[in-house]
């Protein structure tokens, strides 16, 4: 088999880069062994506002200008819905936060999203003594559904190999590589935390942050917006809500823990006041970078190898843009901005 690219990993980064290749008629094969699942345990929200400080997300407009059409194109291709419009209600902790909200509403980059008024809490099952601020034009991408459909699509195209990628099997040639029975011009690693085992890129400063989510059934809650407080409570239909997420810097396993569940329940009980039942509990490892910027670029020695990683908690927003930038860098030599290039750590 001869292809232009091998992609390793099929989370959001891998899907976005595969789509970038398809749009330029580049052939590829994807290796995916289901060892990394940070994309699948994410909430999947897109939102251009940092809700802790009411500041703009880095590069948010450019990200969303690509991301929204990206998901719309996939919805059309697969005849599915992945993008669900969901407003966000940020509960206030104090009068000071209310004042900070109004100040932020005047910022040009935030005016289209933040409503300059306080939304009174009229739901007796939500604990919001200082009421909330409302964000619009935000939403949720159903990453699980998208990943499942995309995997099925690649299987039908005979471009998916469900097996572990073995780094020591790469045979480097002058302008291409041979990997087992595949000849390719490039290999792009989109492995998430799997980077730690990658001998070509594991020098990059990635840390693992375990995250846990629960899904609850709460028939009395009756909200169609995301509640953002000590944790998020995200409606996903049929009185089900995703609740998350934890950050654990010491546990390196992908196994859900009783401690994580207890932490989420404790925080949840400070946000809502109704009966609920936990119906699911999942965990995954987030690849995190110390400066909270992606890892994009080509290997300094092995020019056939590249990386697209470190998309962080806003992966649904940033993945299409980073895939575009990496493709432009590889194919036409367009220089990457220093803040996303792996060369920033040299």
C-alpha positions, 0 to 999 in steps of 0.5 A: 500500500502506498499513501501520502500520509500515515495518521496515528490516532483517531481522536479529534486531532486525527479526525481533523487532520484526516479531513484536511488531507481529504480536502486536498485529495491526499491519500492516507491510512489511520492506525488506531488502537483505542489506547487513548480516549481523552477526546471521548471523555471531554464535555465537547463544549465550544465557548470563546470565553474563559469563564473563570476570569471572563476573558477571551479564549486565545485565538477563539474567533479564528478557531470557531470560523473553521470549527463550525463549518467543519462539523457542519460538513461532517453532519451533511456527509453522515446525515447526523447531528453533532453540533447542538446549540447550548447556552451557558449559565455561569453562576455567580459566587459574589456581587464582585463577580456580577460586576466583573461580568458587566465589565467583560460584556463591554469587550469587543471580542466578547460582546457577541456572546455575553448578555449584559444582564443578570439572569435571575434563578427561577429553578428551585433545583439550582443553587445560585444565590447570586444568580447567573450570567448567560452566554449565547452562540455556544454549543456541544459537539457529540464527540463520541457519536462523531468518532464512532461514525468516522471510524465506521466511515474509514473502515468502509474506505479501507483506510483504518488499521485497528492495531498498535503503531510500532515505532521501531518498525519505521524504515526511513528512506530519503523522502519517504518511510516504509512501515510494514506493508505501507509506504508513505511520505509522512507520518503524523502522530495524533496520539494524545497522551500516547506521546509519552511512549513515542521515542521521536517526540517524547522529549516534549513537555507534556503532562498527564491530567486524569479527568473523570466524568459522571452522567446523571439522570435527574428528571426534576432538573429540567434545564436545557442549558449548561450550568457552569459553577464548581463543575459543569452540568451539561444536558444531553437529552432525556433528563441525562446530564454530563457532570465534570470534570476532575483534574488528577495529576498523580493517578496515571490510570484510565480507571474511574475511581471512587474518589473521583466520583465522590469529588464530583458528587460533592461539587454537584450537590453544591450546584443542584438540589434535586434527586439524581442517579448516576448512570455512567462514570468514565475516566481518561488522560488529558495531554496537557502542556505547561503553556496551554498551547498545542504541539504542532510541527515537524521533527527536527531530524526526521522530516517525514515525521510530524505531530499534532497534539496537546489540543487541551480541554477546548479540542473541539474548537481548536482541532480543525485550525491546528490541522489546517496549520500543520498541513500548510506547514508541511505541504507549502512550508508556511511557518508556524506561529512560535506559540504553537510550534514544537520549536518553542521548546528548543 
